[in-house]
Amino acid sequence: MTVTVAIVGRPNVGKSTLFNRLVGRKIALVDDTPGVTRDRREAEGRIGDLRFKVLDTAGYEDKTDGSLEDRMRQQTEIAIRDADVILFMIDAKAGVTPLDERFAQVLRRAGKDVHLIGNKAEGKAADPGLLEAYNLGFGEPVALSAEHGLGLADLHAIVSKAVDEAAEKAEAEAPSLDQMPEVDVDLPEDDGSTEDGPTKRWDPKRHLNVAIIGRPNAGKSTLINRMVGEDRLLTGPEAGITRDSILVPWEYDGRTINLVDTAGMRRKARIEQKLEKLAVSDSLRSIQYAEVVVLLLDAQIPFEKQDLTLADLVEREGRAMVIAVNKWDTVEDKNAKLAELREQCERFLPQLKGIPLVTISGLQGRNIDKLMQAIFAIERKWNSHVSTARLNRWLSGMTESHPPPAVSGRRLKLRYMTQAKIRPPSFILFASRPEALPHAYQRYLVNGLRDAFDMPGTPIRLWVRGGKNPFDKSDK
């Protein structure tokens, strides 16, 4: 039985450090600056043989004025509501602060299973703070050092007890066999698969990782909130609210879409603070792990230099990409603006000729279905596989209509082509002198591949190698 464990507390007590320790990898940003974490983040935690869902939360601030800290507090309260077990963390070295005491009152009213955690307890300097923690009214505090991994055995006992209680409750609520209604089950027809299963190259029902990227304040978090139908991510008028890359699972059309919200990325020359550098690095890692990337543009200032830099980065990483123009509800002459955007897209991104461009409004939820259709379409193209026979028939036609140029008075011979892999589609071309084949002719072949095999907007890799066509007897 899976239980949900929320780590809560005031800022800078070590919540994200413990979260990373339980997850087993550094996925939450950690820094000495208070208030690094703003959104709640969830992942699978583990202690020994135990598996559970763990939530990292923003540091609790006692604000109710509509400010950023107030919205962070609301996100923390949602995590408290959804949790089965709450780990209330304090800094054992600093002792109990007035903010700890106010937060303790909130947790008592929540009526949840709360366990007091005294972090940074690796030395004797923490002993006075641990004794003082008894005054919070949650019993004996658990002495812990998230940074050094001390005290995890006590956490194991806490979570294990919660798992056992959840299993007993589920068993008690489950209907007996006599109470279960009889149902008719339609067995699936035989589809010809073997015992080893189908041998498809790509399963269109598998989970899909979609990263939303863009400049600060483009509306990435607002769009994801509208897609999932809840205020899952922190939003507001302030630029740069998002710091961590937050994964949000979403069920759409019978398929699980892992939406990844990322920090807004400015030009490198403008990034000065350490935290922003960490956030941007986290966003870049999200691009590497994504399958489809949605580049979100602001309809009022689209195709800025940074937008083009991000698009080029995604292409070099070989990810499938869709361009979404957000805040379309603020555009007056939509037809003229759309024609201008399409012309700019073709002119500024020739390496991604035919890339999908969708106009949306994340605030109002307009055209989200069109965006998802574009995502699924570009994913199919990104997983395209072309048979070797079709490739070589196409190559013969391309060379007949436009032969490769002569270099140093000698003609280049293109012997053979095959597809090496998908995701992205990657091809190997065997030529007589690969080093002499001009880049312009390689672009001609890549554009021809896009047009002939319906792969517009898809990054394509073409590697030129020396060697002979294994099927050409005249070369032997």
C-alpha positions in Angstrom: 0.0 0.0 0.0 1.5 3.4 -1.0 1.4 6.2 1.4 2.2 9.9 0.8 4.8 11.6 3.1 5.1 15.4 3.1 8.2 17.2 4.4 7.2 20.6 5.8 8.8 23.3 7.8 10.0 26.9 7.8 12.5 28.0 5.1 16.1 26.7 5.1 15.7 23.8 7.6 16.9 21.1 5.1 13.6 19.8 3.5 15.0 19.5 0.0 18.1 17.8 1.3 16.0 15.2 3.0 13.8 14.9 -0.1 16.9 14.2 -2.3 18.2 11.7 0.3 14.9 9.8 0.3 14.5 9.9 -3.5 18.1 8.7 -4.0 19.2 11.4 -6.4 19.6 15.2 -6.4 16.5 16.4 -8.2 15.5 19.3 -5.9 17.7 22.4 -5.9 19.6 22.9 -2.7 21.3 26.1 -1.5 22.0 27.9 1.7 19.7 30.8 0.6 16.3 30.6 2.3 13.3 30.0 0.0 14.9 28.1 -2.8 11.9 25.7 -3.1 8.7 27.3 -4.2 6.5 24.6 -5.8 5.7 21.3 -4.2 7.5 18.5 -5.8 6.7 14.8 -5.6 8.7 11.6 -6.4 9.1 8.0 -5.2 11.0 7.8 -2.0 12.6 4.7 -0.6 14.2 3.7 2.8 15.4 0.1 2.6 12.6 -2.1 1.4 9.9 0.7 1.8 8.5 2.5 -1.2 6.3 5.6 -0.8 5.4 8.9 -2.4 7.4 11.9 -0.9 6.5 15.6 -1.3 8.9 18.4 -1.0 7.3 21.7 -0.1 8.2 25.4 0.1 9.3 26.9 3.4 6.3 28.0 5.4 5.7 31.7 5.7 2.9 33.1 7.8 1.6 35.5 5.1 -2.0 36.0 3.9 -1.6 39.1 1.8 -1.7 37.6 -1.7 2.1 37.9 -2.0 4.4 35.2 -3.5 5.1 33.9 0.1 1.3 33.7 0.6 0.9 31.6 -2.6 3.8 29.4 -1.5 2.1 28.8 1.8 -1.1 27.7 0.0 0.9 25.2 -2.0 2.3 23.8 1.3 -1.2 23.5 2.8 -2.3 21.5 -0.2 0.6 19.1 0.4 -0.5 18.8 4.0 -4.1 18.0 2.9 -2.9 15.3 0.5 -0.4 13.6 2.8 -0.8 10.6 5.0 2.3 11.3 7.1 3.8 14.7 7.8 7.4 15.2 8.7 7.6 18.5 10.5 11.2 19.6 10.2 13.0 22.1 12.4 16.6 23.2 12.6 17.9 21.4 15.7 21.0 23.7 15.9 18.9 26.9 15.7 16.2 25.6 18.1 12.5 26.4 18.0 11.7 29.7 16.4 8.4 31.7 16.6 7.6 30.7 13.0 8.0 27.0 14.0 5.5 27.6 16.8 3.0 29.2 14.5 3.4 26.4 12.0 2.9 23.8 14.7 -0.5 25.3 15.5 -1.5 24.9 11.8 -0.4 21.3 11.8 -2.3 20.5 15.0 -5.5 21.9 13.4 -4.9 19.7 10.3 -5.5 16.5 12.3 -2.8 14.6 10.4 -0.2 12.1 11.6 2.6 14.5 12.4 6.2 13.6 13.3 8.7 16.1 14.5 12.1 16.0 12.8 15.1 17.7 14.3 17.5 18.1 11.3 21.2 19.1 11.4 21.5 16.9 14.6 24.9 15.4 13.7 26.7 17.2 16.6 26.3 18.1 20.3 25.3 21.6 19.3 21.9 20.2 18.4 21.0 18.8 21.9 19.5 22.0 23.4 17.3 22.5 20.3 16.1 18.9 20.5 15.1 19.3 24.1 13.3 22.6 23.3 11.4 20.9 20.5 9.3 19.0 23.1 7.4 22.3 23.7 5.8 22.0 20.2 3.6 19.2 21.5 4.5 16.5 19.0 6.3 14.2 21.4 9.9 13.1 21.1 11.7 14.6 18.1 13.6 12.4 15.7 17.2 13.4 15.6 18.2 13.5 11.9 21.0 14.6 9.6 19.6 14.7 6.1 23.0 15.7 4.7 24.9 12.8 6.3 22.1 10.2 6.2 21.8 9.8 10.0 18.5 8.8 11.6 16.9 7.2 8.6 16.1 4.1 10.7 13.7 6.1 12.7 12.0 7.4 9.5 11.8 3.8 8.3 9.8 2.9 11.4 7.5 5.9 11.0 6.7 5.2 7.3 6.5 1.4 7.9 3.8 1.9 10.6 1.8 4.2 8.2 2.0 1.6 5.4 0.8 -1.2 7.7 -2.1 1.0 8.9 -3.1 1.9 5.4 -3.0 -1.7 4.3 -5.2 -2.7 7.3 -7.7 0.1 6.5 -7.9 -0.9 2.8 -8.4 -4.6 3.8 -11.2 -3.6 6.2 -13.0 -1.5 3.6 -12.6 -4.0 0.7 -15.8 -5.9 -0.1 -15.9 -9.6 0.6 -16.3 -12.2 -2.2 -20.0 -12.6 -1.4 -20.6 -8.8 -1.9 -18.8 -8.6 -5.2 -21.2 -8.4 -8.2 -20.9 -10.8 -11.1 -19.7 -9.2 -14.3 -19.3 -10.4 -17.8 -15.7 -10.0 -19.1 -15.1 -9.6 -22.9 -11.8 -11.3 -23.6 -9.6 -9.5 -26.2 -9.4 -11.1 -29.6 -6.2 -12.8 -30.7 -4.1 -10.2 -32.4 -1.4 -12.6 -33.6 1.2 -11.7 -30.9 3.5 -14.3 -29.7 4.2 -15.1 -26.0 7.1 -12.7 -26.1 4.6 -9.9 -27.0 4.4 -7.7 -30.1 7.6 -6.5 -31.7 6.7 -2.9 -32.4 9.4 -0.3 -32.5 7.3 2.2 -30.8 4.4 1.9 -28.4 2.0 4.9 -29.0 0.4 4.3 -25.6 3.6 4.6 -23.5 4.2 7.5 -21.2 5.3 10.7 -22.9 7.7 13.2 -21.3 6.9 16.7 -22.4 9.0 19.6 -21.2 7.6 23.2 -21.4 10.4 25.7 -21.9 10.7 29.4 -22.7 11.8 32.8 -21.4 10.7 34.0 -18.0 7.1 35.0 -17.6 6.0 33.3 -20.9 3.2 31.5 -19.0 4.6 28.0 -18.6 3.2 27.3 -15.2 -0.1 28.8 -16.0 -0.4 26.6 -19.1 0.3 23.4 -17.1 -2.2 24.4 -14.4 -4.9 24.9 -17.1 -4.0 21.5 -18.7 -4.2 19.5 -15.5 -7.3 21.4 -14.2 -5.9 22.6 -10.9 -3.4 25.1 -9.4 -0.7 22.6 -9.2 2.2 25.1 -9.8 2.9 28.4 -8.3 2.0 31.3 -10.7 1.9 35.1 -10.5 2.9 38.3 -12.2 6.5 38.1 -10.9 9.0 36.8 -13.5 11.2 33.9 -12.5 8.8 32.3 -9.9 9.7 28.7 -11.0 13.1 27.4 -10.0 12.9 23.6 -9.9 11.8 21.6 -12.9 8.6 20.1 -11.6 7.1 16.9 -13.2 3.3 16.8 -13.2 1.6 13.6 -14.4 -1.5 14.2 -16.5 -4.0 11.7 -18.0 -5.0 12.8 -21.5 -6.9 10.7 -24.0 -6.1 7.5 -22.2 -2.4 8.2 -22.0 -0.1 9.5 -19.2 1.7 12.7 -20.1 4.5 13.7 -17.8 4.5 17.5 -18.1 7.7 19.1 -16.9 7.6 22.8 -15.9 11.0 24.5 -16.2 12.5 27.7 -15.0 12.5 30.6 -17.5 15.8 30.8 -19.3 17.4 34.2 -20.0 20.5 35.0 -22.0 23.6 33.6 -20.3 25.2 37.1 -20.0 22.2 38.2 -17.9 22.4 35.3 -15.4 24.4 36.4 -12.4 22.9 34.8 -9.3 23.9 31.3 -8.3 20.3 30.2 -7.8 19.3 31.2 -11.4 22.3 29.3 -12.7 21.2 26.2 -10.8 17.6 26.6 -12.1 18.7 27.0 -15.7 21.0 23.9 -15.4 18.0 22.0 -14.1 15.9 23.2 -17.1 18.6 22.0 -19.5 18.6 18.6 -18.0 14.8 18.5 -18.4 15.3 19.0 -22.1 17.7 16.1 -22.3 15.3 13.8 -20.6 12.2 15.0 -22.6 10.9 13.4 -25.7 8.8 16.4 -26.9 9.7 19.9 -26.0 7.1 22.7 -26.2 8.8 26.1 -26.8 6.4 28.7 -25.4 6.6 32.1 -26.9 4.9 35.4 -25.8 2.6 36.5 -28.6 3.5 40.2 -27.9 7.3 39.6 -28.3 7.8 36.3 -30.2 11.0 35.0 -31.7 13.4 37.0 -29.5 17.0 36.0 -29.7 16.7 33.8 -26.6 13.7 32.0 -28.2 15.8 31.1 -31.2 18.7 30.1 -29.0 16.4 27.7 -27.1 15.0 26.3 -30.4 18.5 25.7 -31.7 19.5 24.0 -28.4 16.5 21.6 -28.6 17.4 20.7 -32.2 21.0 20.0 -31.3 19.7 17.7 -28.5 17.6 15.9 -31.1 14.3 16.4 -29.2 11.0 16.7 -31.1 9.6 20.2 -30.7 6.4 22.2 -31.0 6.2 26.0 -30.9 3.3 27.3 -28.9 2.5 31.0 -29.1 0.9 31.9 -25.7 -1.3 34.9 -24.7 -3.1 34.7 -28.1 -6.1 36.3 -26.4 -4.2 39.6 -26.3 -3.7 39.7 -30.1 -6.1 41.9 -32.0 -5.5 41.2 -35.7 -5.1 37.4 -35.4 -4.9 36.5 -39.1 -2.2 39.0 -39.9 -0.3 38.1 -36.8 -0.5 34.4 -37.5 0.8 34.9 -41.1 3.7 36.9 -39.7 4.5 34.3 -37.2 4.6 31.5 -39.8 6.9 33.5 -42.0 9.2 34.3 -39.1 9.3 30.6 -38.1 10.4 29.5 -41.6 12.9 32.3 -41.9 14.5 32.0 -38.4 14.4 28.2 -38.1 15.4 26.7 -41.5 16.9 23.7 -39.7 13.4 22.8 -38.5 11.5 23.4 -41.7 7.8 22.7 -41.2 7.9 22.7 -37.4 4.3 22.8 -35.9 3.2 26.2 -34.6 0.1 26.5 -32.4 -1.5 29.6 -31.0 -2.9 29.1 -27.5 -4.1 30.9 -24.4 -2.9 29.2 -21.2 -4.9 31.6 -19.0 -8.2 30.9 -20.8 -7.4 27.3 -21.8 -7.8 27.9 -25.6 -6.5 25.4 -28.2 -5.0 23.0 -25.7 -6.5 20.1 -27.7 -4.8 21.5 -30.8 -1.5 21.7 -28.9 -1.8 18.0 -27.8 -2.6 16.9 -31.4 0.5 18.7 -32.6 2.6 17.0 -29.8 1.3 13.5 -30.7 1.9 14.2 -34.4 5.5 15.4 -34.0 6.1 12.4 -31.6 5.0 10.0 -34.4 7.3 11.7 -36.8 10.2 11.6 -34.3 9.7 7.9 -34.1 9.6 7.4 -37.9 11.5 4.5 -39.4 12.1 4.1 -43.1 13.0 0.8 -44.7 16.4 0.5 -46.4 14.8 -0.3 -49.8 12.7 2.8 -49.8 15.7 4.9 -48.7 17.9 3.8 -51.5 15.1 4.2 -54.1 14.7 7.7 -52.8 18.5 8.3 -52.8 18.7 7.2 -56.5 16.0 9.7 -57.5 17.7 12.5 -55.5 21.1 11.9 -57.1 19.5 11.7 -60.6 17.7 15.0 -60.3 20.6 16.7 -58.6 24.0 14.8 -58.7 26.6 15.6 -56.1 29.2 18.1 -57.3 32.6 17.2 -58.6 35.4 18.0 -56.1 38.9 18.4 -57.4 37.7 17.2 -60.8 36.4 13.9 -59.4 32.8 13.0 -59.1 31.4 11.9 -55.7 29.6 8.6 -55.6 26.8 8.1 -53.1 26.7 4.3 -52.7 24.1 3.3 -50.0 21.9 4.7 -47.3 20.3 3.1 -44.2 18.5 4.3 -41.1 20.6 3.7 -37.9 18.0 4.7 -35.3 14.9 6.6 -34.4 14.3 9.3 -31.8 15.5 11.3 -33.7 15.6 9.7 -37.2 19.2 9.1 -37.9 20.7 8.0 -41.2 24.0 6.7 -42.5 25.1 7.6 -46.0 28.0 5.7 -47.5 30.0 7.7 -50.1 33.2 7.3 -52.0 34.8 10.3 -50.4 32.7 11.3 -47.3 35.0 14.1 -46.2 34.5 15.9 -49.6 30.7 15.9 -49.6 29.7 19.6 -49.2 27.5 20.6 -46.3 25.1 22.3 -48.7 24.4 18.9 -50.5 23.9 17.3 -47.1 21.3 19.9 -46.3 19.7 19.1 -49.6 19.4 15.5 -48.6 18.1 16.2 -45.2 15.4 18.5 -46.5 14.5 15.8 -49.1 14.1 13.3 -46.3 11.7 15.6 -44.5 9.6 16.1 -47.7 9.6 12.6 -49.0 8.9 10.7 -45.7 6.6 13.2 -44.0 8.9 14.4 -41.2 8.4 18.2 -41.1 9.9 20.0 -38.1 11.7 16.8 -37.0 15.5 17.0 -36.2 17.3 14.6 -38.6 20.8 13.3 -38.2 22.8 12.4 -41.3 26.2 10.8 -40.9 28.4 10.3 -44.0 30.8 7.4 -44.0 33.2 5.8 -46.4 32.5 2.2 -47.7 31.0 0.2 -50.4 27.4 -0.7 -51.0 27.1 -4.3 -49.8 24.4 -5.0 -52.4 26.3 -3.6 -55.4 28.1 -6.5 -57.1 30.0 -4.1 -59.4 31.9 -2.8 -56.4 33.3 -6.2 -55.5 
